[in-house]
Structures are given as structure tokens and as C-alpha cells.
Amino acid sequence: MAFNVTRAGGVTVVDVDGQLIVGNRQELKQKVLDELEKGERKFLVDFTKTGYIDSSGLGVLVSLSKKIREQGGELRLSSLNEDLRTLFELTKLDTLFRIAGSRAEGLADF
């Protein structure tokens, strides 16, 4: 599992490589909060290389979204596979997050 943080046109992009689960959710949270403290406000989390997110992973995404919005920013998601998209629909989290089909779509929207 790895989280790679890059920038693309004023947007902080976080690639999630592997599963987002209870054992690594704090690492993702800390990376995003560090960027938020540096003044970043636009975030895109790319799930191209992610096959599974557990409930604690969903919880950390919701928590980050709230924190970022409180600071006047926005957290978006991209590249969910079919199973993950279904998970977000079943939990109604697709109404909380703007979800793009691809990284390019997610960046173009900002």
C-alpha cells in the first residue's frame, strides 16, 4: 500500500495504490492534512490502482471531505472501479463526493 502525492495544475492528487483499510487510513489522512496545512485546497484522490475500501477507509474520506470543506476547499474522487462505484452508491456517498470517471475528468472539473 502506498499513497503518492503529486500536483497537477493547482490540484493536489493523491494516488491510492492498493487497499484503503483500517491499517493504513491514518497515513492517507495525515498526508492530506499536511497538504491542507501548507495551503492546498483542491484535492483529487485517484483510485485507479485500488480494489477495495473498507468502512474505516470510507470514514476517513468523509472526515477529510468535511475538514477540507471547512477550510474552503474541495475533495474529489476519480477512477473508481465498478465494485467501488457500487459501494459509494449503496452507502449514498456518491451524493457527498464528486466522482469522476478518470483522473483527467477529475482535474478538468476543478
N, C-alpha and C positions, 0 to 999 in steps of 0.2 A: 504494500500500500504506500502510495506516495501522493503528495499534493505539490503541484508545481505552479508557482505564482509568476505570471508574466503580465506585461501591459500591452494593450493594443488600442491605439487611438484614444487615449484618455480613460480606458476601461481596464480595471484590474481583472484579469482572467485567472481563475483557479481551475486547473485540470485535476480531476479526481481519478487516479489510476488504481483500480481495484475496488474493493467493497468499502462502503461507508457504514461502519458499525460502531458498537459501543466502545471497542478497544482503540479506535483512532479518531473519534469525533472531536475530542478536545484539541487535537493537533490542527484539524481544519478550522475550528473556532478561533484558535489563537492566531493562526496565520491571517485570517480575515480581520480580526480585531486589530492586529498590528498594522495592517494596511489602512484601516479606518482611522487609527490614531495618527498616521502620517498624513492624513487629509484626503485620502481616496474616498470617493463617494459612489462610484459606479462599479458594480461587481457583476461578473458573469461566471457562474460555476458550470464547467463543461463536464458532462458525464459520458463522453464518448467511450471511455475505457472502464466504465463501471457497470457491473452486472447485478449488484444487489445493494440495497439500502435498508437497514433495519429501523425499528421505531425510534431508537435513540439518534440515528442519523437524520431522520425526518425532523425530530425535535430540535436538533442543533441548527438545521436550516431555517426553521420557523423562528428560533431565537435570534439568529443572525439577521434575518429579514427585519424583524422588529427593531433591533438595535440600529441597523443601518438607516431605516426609515426615520427613526428618532433624530438622526444626525443629518437628515435631509438628503439621504442617498437612496439607492435602489439596488436590490439583489435580484438578478435574473438567472434562469437556468437554461441550459441547452443540451441537445443531443441525448435525450432520454431514450433508452431502448423501449420496445413495446411493453415489456413487463413493468418497467419503472413508470412509464406513462400511465399504465393501468393503475398502479399503486397510487399515484398522485390523484387520479380521477376518483378512485374509491374512497380516499381519505379527504376528498374535496380540497386538497392543497393546490390543485390546478387553478383554483379561484384566487389563491393568495399570491402565487408566483406567475410572472410572465414566463412562459416556456417556449423557447424557440426550437425548431427542428434541427438546426445546425448552429455551429459556432458563428459562421458568417451572418446568419439571420439575427442571432442574438446581438452581435456587435452593430449591425446595420440599424437596429431599432433605437439604440441609445441616441 
